[in-house]
């Protein structure tokens, strides 16, 4: 469990937790905006960076066609960056847990790195697109997972949740594998959309993810069916997986049907963005599940260690 530097648990105010939820929600909006940029092939509509046509704020005359998607993505990214900086400062000033302070600044460093990667993508043009797509997606989804983790750690339910369960090491490892598999799958999807490679790696990844998630959920239901805080995110993961697989098939079929179109059209755009969004939500759900499982293990370890110590005293 996270402790303050003095060794005493120190949980922040509800305001910090709520603000972390706002940043997580805003990050999800940013991921959707990024998906719209990719699906509409709008990545090169604004040729300069960090400015847009030489300005921080463009006039309504410029806010047309694909520029709307690219500039909106940049504007929302700026809001996320500023919000993350505020979140990191808030944690540093009000949260006594040393790990949380580090996590706050790690999140801010990640959003800065993401902005720089996006800038490189703009400045290198179409030639650098396939090579930058994978790290751009990896940092984006990792950042989102980090913000979700901060929201979990700053919740007042975190202390009681970690003290009320006894999760075995095998189950906890499975949740970790699930998070890793989904993260890799999201990156593979980004690589396919940006034409870094074909669809086969993404299809193979989908099969692996489905197998790992089913294994994880079946284990949790079998061993911890009475723990709602574990069972609910586990069942939510299965529901999201089913929707995600359906959207993935639909998006691919729509993409194949629109191969000859002069520009991206519906329903390919909406299906692709929805596929990306559900994938991000699945990652967030699994991060919550993983942290609850590993948190309960830490709590049990502390109790085990404290018991013989108290007996000696």
Secondary structure, DSSP 8 states (H G I E B T S, - for coil): ---BTTSS-----HHHHHHHHHHHHHHHHHHHHHHHHHHTT-TTSS-SSSSBTTBSS--TTT--TTHHHHHHHHHHHHHHHHHHHHHHHHHHHH--BHHHHHHHHHHHHHHHHHHHHHHHHHHHGGGGHHHHHHHHHHHHHHHHHHHHHHHHHTSTHHHHHHHS----HHHHHHHHHHHHHHHHHHHHHHHHHTTSS-SHHHHHHHHHHHHHHHHHHHHHHHHHTT-HHHHHHHHHHHHHHHHHHHHHHHHHHHHHHTTT-SS--TTHHHHHHHHHHHHHHHHHHHHHHHHHHHHHHHHHHHHHHHHHHHHH-
